């Protein structure tokens, strides 16, 4: 039996986890969302899957220039969500840290759109 960690969400089956489509994306453009303090709109390339607009609440810790040209993991099969009038077509994966957030990235160049397994 695995011990439960504080704040842990309920256990899910592997089949539930397998429903997530997580891929590496390369940020090709990023800008602050007007009239907000926390939101950045990114254009993210997923290679042959095309580009997507993804809005993230990370501007308190990262600037748009910190993101451009870098690769990050994203969940790409979430239903689009309208955030401040912008359709966000995915979610960046990040770690909550004591002083904010830490963005995850591959330790080498990955093909945009590569599946995360």
Secondary structure as the mmCIF struct_conf table of DSSP 4:
data_model
#
loop_
_struct_conf.conf_type_id
_struct_conf.id
_struct_conf.beg_label_comp_id
_struct_conf.beg_label_asym_id
_struct_conf.beg_label_seq_id
_struct_conf.end_label_comp_id
_struct_conf.end_label_asym_id
_struct_conf.end_label_seq_id
HELX_LH_PP_P HELX_LH_PP_P1 UNK A 2 UNK A 5
TURN_TY1_P TURN_TY1_P1 UNK A 6 UNK A 7
HELX_LH_PP_P HELX_LH_PP_P2 UNK A 8 UNK A 11
HELX_RH_AL_P HELX_RH_AL_P1 UNK A 14 UNK A 18
TURN_TY1_P TURN_TY1_P2 UNK A 19 UNK A 19
STRN STRN1 UNK A 22 UNK A 32
HELX_LH_PP_P HELX_LH_PP_P3 UNK A 33 UNK A 33
TURN_TY1_P TURN_TY1_P3 UNK A 34 UNK A 35
BEND BEND1 UNK A 37 UNK A 38
STRN STRN2 UNK A 40 UNK A 45
HELX_RH_3T_P HELX_RH_3T_P1 UNK A 47 UNK A 49
STRN STRN3 UNK A 51 UNK A 56
BEND BEND2 UNK A 57 UNK A 57
TURN_TY1_P TURN_TY1_P4 UNK A 59 UNK A 61
HELX_RH_AL_P HELX_RH_AL_P2 UNK A 64 UNK A 67
TURN_TY1_P TURN_TY1_P5 UNK A 68 UNK A 69
STRN STRN4 UNK A 71 UNK A 75
BEND BEND3 UNK A 78 UNK A 78
HELX_LH_PP_P HELX_LH_PP_P4 UNK A 79 UNK A 80
STRN STRN5 UNK A 81 UNK A 83
TURN_TY1_P TURN_TY1_P6 UNK A 84 UNK A 85
STRN STRN6 UNK A 86 UNK A 88
STRN STRN7 UNK A 91 UNK A 92
STRN STRN8 UNK A 94 UNK A 97
TURN_TY1_P TURN_TY1_P7 UNK A 98 UNK A 99
STRN STRN9 UNK A 100 UNK A 103
BEND BEND4 UNK A 107 UNK A 108
TURN_TY1_P TURN_TY1_P8 UNK A 112 UNK A 113
HELX_LH_PP_P HELX_LH_PP_P5 UNK A 114 UNK A 114
STRN STRN10 UNK A 115 UNK A 115
HELX_LH_PP_P HELX_LH_PP_P6 UNK A 116 UNK A 116
#
